[in-house]
């Protein structure tokens, strides 16, 4: 079938019923597995097995590049990828005539659920996609209704390797924090990821300090708080599925439940 793919500003040709899918976005890979279509996967990125244990398909690349020989060897009839930093790779593969479809990088939970529905349409199983999206959304709504009063103000600091960012209101991490029972400290800022501004953090007086870091450059929330003279509880997140607050696949539901429980167990301490 012929579809218009807005991120490519072009039409793409993919089968009515794809049977050999390469997914270069771990959230989409995990969604396929949760929709019980893992058997359609013919290749994945190096990050996908972190969220889909036991996935036994060839690794054909990572988030920014592919081994073209390996990619062509698995003979995909559909390649899934996102925008953002993957946009350049998507355009390169499209120019080479490969059957690629690009889904937008989500700015919120609603964008994630929209991508799930689009994925369901691409593989001709909208009922499975709607079931997953409804379960996902229901969990967010249920936990959000169980929020404490008042909500603790959470400062979320995300370390992408050596690059540190604060979490604004235009990211699904904001939705995760709010559904878990917190108030995102920078939720009023109309951007997703903000440059570090410690004086502004202190001015806003957070109740809790949430830090995500990757294995290549582990950053400890408790150490950072001590160095900065902050006397507030800390929560440590990492790349493992139960604690990964920056992943947009179905295991986000597990991360939400974990964060919700963390907020229930940690004491509330006002900043000094």
N, C-alpha and C positions, 0 to 999 in steps of 0.2 A: 504494500500500500504506500501511497505517496502522502507525506505529511509535511506541513510547514514547521520548521524548527526556528523559533524566534531568535535564540542566541546565535545561531549560525546565519540568520537572515537569508535562509535558503530552504528549498524543499529537500527532503531526504526520502530515500526508498528503503523500506524495511518490510520483511514478510508479514503477512496477516497473522501468522502464528510462529513467532521466533522460537527456535529450538536450540540454538548455540549462542548463548549470551555471554559477552565479556563485560564485567562490571568493574570500572576503575574507581568507584566511590563506595566505601565500606558501608555507609548507611543504606544504599540501594541494594547492595549484596545481601545484607542482613534482612532487609525487608522481603526480598525474594524468598529467602529461606523461611521466614515466618509465614509467608503466604503459601508455603508448601510447594514452591517451584524451584527449589535448590537444584533439582535435576536438570534444569535448563542451563545452568552455569557451565561454560566451557573454559573460562579464564577469569582471573581476578587480579587485583593489585596486591602488593606485598602486605598491605595493612588489613585486608579483609579477613584473614584467618583469626585476627585478634577478637573478632566479634562473632565469628561463626566457627566454633571449634569442630574439628573433624571434617572440615571442608577439604575435599580431596580433588582439587582441580588445579591446572597449571597456573603459576604466577607469571604474568606477562609484562608487568611493569610496576610502577609506584604511582604516586599522586601526580607527578609532573612529567614523567616520560615512560615510554614503553620500549620493549625489545620488539622491533617490527617483525623480525623473523619468527619469534615465538608467537606473536599476535596472529600473523597470517597462518601459522601452522595449525592453530586451533580452529581456523576457518569460521570466524563468527558471522552470524547473520544479523546481530544487533550488538552494538557497543554502547554502554551507558556511561555517562560522564556528567560532571556538573560545570557550572560557570566559575567565577572567581579566578583563582590562579590556574585552574584547569582549562580555561577558555582557549589559551594558545594551543595546547595539545589537541583540543577538540577541533579547532580550525585546521590544524595540520593534517589530522586523520581524515577529516572531511574532504580536503583538497586531494587526498590520495584515493578517493573513491570508496572509502570504507563505510560500512553501514552504521553510522553513529547517530545517536540522539542525545541532546544535551538538556539536562534538567536544571532549573535555576537554583543557585545556592540559597537556601532558605534563610530568611531574616526572623522567622518566628516559628512557633509550633504549627501555625496554620499553613505556612509554606511547606513544612515537612509533610503534613497530611495531604496537601495538594499534590506533592510529588508522589506520594504513595498511590493516589488515585490515578495519576498519569501513568505510573508504572503498571498498574492494573490494566489500564486501557491498552498499553503497548503489548502486553502478553495475553490480552483477551481474557482477563479474569477480574472484572470489576467487583463481583461479589466478594472475593477474597480480599481485595484491596479495601473495600468499604468496611468489612468486618475488622480488619487490622486498624484502620483509621479510627473507627468508632470506639474500639477497646482502648486505644491509646488516649483519645480525647477524654473518655469517661474517667480514666484513672487520674488525669490532670484535674478534672473538675471535682472529683471525689476528694482528693487530697487537699485541694485548695479550700474546699468547704470546711476542712478540719484545721484551718490555720489558727494559731494562737492570737490573742488580742492583748496588747498591741503586737503587731508583727515585729520581729527583730530586724534591724537594718543591717543588711549584709553587704560588705564590700568584697567583690569578687575580682581577683587578680589572676590573669591568665598568662602563663609563660609558654610562648611558642618557641621552644629552644631558647635563644638569647633575647628574644623579642618579648617584652612584657607589655600587656595591655590591660586596661580596666574595662569593665563590662557596662555598656550603655543600654538604652532601652530597645534598640533595634537589632536584637539577636535572640535566638531561641533559649540562650542561657538565662536571659531575663525571665522568660516564661517558666523555666525550670525552677528558678529561685522563688518566684511568686507562688507557683503551685505547691512547692515544698513547705510553704508557710512563712516565707521571709519577704522582706521588702528590698528590692535591688537598690543599693545606695545611689547609683547613677541612672536609675530607670527613667528619669525625666529628660535625659539627654538623647537627642534624636539621631544618634549614631550607634553602630554596633560595638566597635572596639576603640577605646580612647587611649591617648598617650598618658603615661603615668604622671600623676599630679598629686603628690603626697600631701602638700599643704591643703588642697581642696578636700582630700579624703578626711583629714583631721578636722577640718571645719565642719564637715557634715556629720561627724561623730558616729561612726558605725558601732553596732553592738557585736558583730561577728566578722571574722576575717576568713574568707574562703579562697584557697589557692589551688590552681591546677598547674601541674608541670609534667614534662615528658621525661622518659628514662634517660635520654641523651644529656639532659641538664636538669637533674632533680633539684627542686627548690622546696624548702620546708617552710610551711606557714608559721610554725612556732618560732623558728629561727629568725624569720623576717620580722615578726611582731616584736620579738625581744630586741633586735637591733634598732628598731624604730621607736622603742619605748612605749609600745601599745600594750595596754593591760586589758585585753579582750580575748575571749575564747577564739580558737582557730579550728578550721576544718581543712583536712588535706585531701585533695582529689588527685587522681592520676589516670593513666591510660587504660587501666584494667576496666572491663565492662561494668562491674558494679559501681565504680567510682568515677566514671568518665563523663563529666558534665558538658563536654564539648562535642560529643558524638551525636549525630542526627539519625541513628538507626533505632530499631525497636528496643534495644537494650537501654535506651534513654529512660524507659519506664522503670527499669531496675535502679538506675542512677537516681531517679526522682524519689523512689521509695527509700533508698539509702539516705539521701539528703534530708528527707522529711523526718526520718528517725534520728539523724544527727541533731537536727534542730530541737527535737523533743528532749534529747538526753543532755545537751550542753546547757550549762548554767548561763543565765543572763547577767552580764557584768557591764556596767556603764563605763565608758572610756574615762581615763584619768584626766 
